[in-house]
Amino acid sequence: MNGPAGAGKSTIAEKVWKTISRTALIHLDEIKWMISDCRSDGFDLSLALKVGERMTETYLKNGVDVIIEKAFNEQQYLQPLQDLGEELADKVCVYNIEAPLKVLIERVSREREQRRPKDLKRYWKVETPLP
């Protein structure tokens, strides 16, 4: 799933994921955010992409379909995943999700302000503060 922030990629990907058995849903941003001091300079996205490629490869080799959700601004990020899918899967589909600019701006400003910290809570729960 590809498209700009706020277009609804995550929402659509999760709805599709819930309806198809033996399917893994990979959010590359969430992999990137696992790095404690995540940067937006492209390095952390490249690293997340490598992790996502390994996950995708492992799932496909074990008969699990994969949905990958990310705003692929550049073909260099999308191409390795497409190549991997073409090598290991029966079919590769790239869906470009779009929305009107006004809707994108509204969603990003309203819903995305606290997304990273809130989403990370599902990965771990700290009962007591770390020393």
Summary of the structure (lengths in Angstrom):
residues: 131
radius of gyration: 15.6
end to end distance: 40.1
largest distance: 49.3
contacts: 311
relative contact order: 0.20
helix: 50%
strand: 9%
